[in-house]
Amino acid sequence: MINSNKATVTVGLASCGIAAGAQKVYDAFKESLEGLSVQLDFSGCMGMCYKEPLVEVKVEGQQFIYGKVQPEQVKRIVEEHLQAKKPITEWLVAAEQLETPDKTFLNRQQRILLKNCGVINPETIESYFSVDGYKAIKKALKDMSPEQVIEEIKLSGLRGRGGGGFPTATKWALTRRSPGKDKYVICNADEGDPGAFMDRSVLESNPHSVLEGMLLAGYAMGANNGYIYIRAEYPLAVKRLKLALAEARSKGLLGANILDSSFSFDIQIREGAGAFVCGEETALIMSIEGKRGMPRIRPPFPSEAGLWGKPTSINNVETFANVPWIILNGANSFNQYGTETSKGTKVFALAGNIARGGLIEVPMGITINEIVYDIGGGLASGKKLKAVQTGGPSGGCIPASLSDTPVDYESLRKIGAIMGSGGMLIMDESTCMVDMAKFFLNFTQEESCGKCTFCRIGTKRMLEILERITQGEGQREILNSWRN
Amino acid sequence: MGQTAPNPVLTTIKFFREEYEAHILHKYCPAKKCKALISYEVLTDKCKGCGRCSKECPSGAIAGEKKKPFTVEQEKCVRCGLCINVCKFGAVQVLSGNGKGAGKNV
């Protein structure tokens, strides 16, 4: 646990930071801080991916964040800031007393779910305890019936964050109502959209919040077993999840009779081989069962007959991560954010041609313009915004002329796009929209599992048409067929 | 997946139909991205004749005499864009149209 009187240095060690060289920065601090009364720690993703590696320095309760820190800079930070108490202003990206352009990146956000991402150490359960970790499940087991948990989630208005937007409480209630003793909770961490990295960042930065969300789900619907289906391409997230599971078990927060109650629950990890189609719930279930990952016709829905034919609820990483906060702070604190039908906040992976790309959390109903310009700082190329793609290969593109569209489930659907899981790709004028459509179709065509004719053959034919068009061999007639 | 796969195509047709029409009717890529529909050209007034582009060109498509403007041979050019990156004088430009007459000056 972090001692608040002592100066601390925290290095962001999520995949984004490590890729930018944060491990070397951490090692350099370890060496330079030897013999000094400074605590060195690491956290997950602080969100400002465009400034990685990020280092947070806390001296006498004041917080300073350095960006793009290189190992060579470490000595000066230690000597001037930590020893002589003089912050190095030109390297800072954010500090309480300092006005920086990066501050709007943080100020325009509403961080509920990401509040502790990049703050706590994701590899110790004590760090999660220090931010009210596992208090929601304690509260639920002590003071709430399973029905009350579902009711609270219903009141909060939480909808599925994987993209579909199905009311979470309804899904849980259906699973609860389904007859049978064995029920399952599945966490869908098979994040497959190109450009999306929200789930990975949350799992690498605050894995216990997802576990606690699953525990609450299990309690609410009377399930005793949970699975996390995660892609094997996320080795750090898998590692931190395994650590988190082991620690939670050793503290009696997973296993039989949790916190001396009658509720028993345990979670297993299943690693997927990274097939896009396994993000679809019925294909995901097949994959966990050891079968080939192919979707099947619904109904029956998983809430009636899911994993091993038993009632199952599948929710996304972000959905679960919202749950402890709602139970602890109450539905009304959550539904004060957002619009009439889309409550709360949404995490986006801001990527593409954007000046300040990274992991952001915004209240529902914020406009695309506000995200691109206020938070993202405009386009990286300095050119004009052309379009924004949400929802990855399943989503649609939003032209710059509609960039005052509010980001909520209904408004996005109305213009042909979708909320999706949270990938947001920003494109400038130099992007060819035919080429962009071809890119996504190339992806879906390759990832089609081949079971259904329309997908197997349709995506291929569609891709061929786009290839002809980009090669200058597009036929006039095709334009007429698009009139309808 | 098959139900949602057309979405990127449908929305781009809906909002950027003129871009599809440019490709199909005028054989022209407004964003200058589609390789079959663009060409590279050396600007004679900016070219100093240093020969850097010619040296770097992987398909030997740029030729010329030192200190005189170089030229791109369209038949050999693979449109990789390397010449633009190495030119210090900003003398290489991308044109819409394939350099063989189609789509030029649209």
Interface residues (C-beta under 8 A of the other chain):
Chain A: F276 V277 E280 P295 A387 Q389 G391 P393 S394 G395 G396 C397 I398 P399 S401 L402 G416 A417 I418 E429 S430 T431 C432 M433 V434 D435 M436 A437 F440 L441 T444 Q445 E447 S448 C449 C452 F454 C455 R456 G458 T459 M462 L466 I469 T470 Q471 G472 G474 Q475 R476 I478 L479 W482
Chain B: M1 G2 Q3 T4 A5 P6 N7 P8 V9 L10 T11 T12 I13 K14 F15 F16 R17 E19 Y20 E21 H23 I24 L25 K27 C29 P30 A31 K32 K33 C34 A36 L37 N98 A102 G103
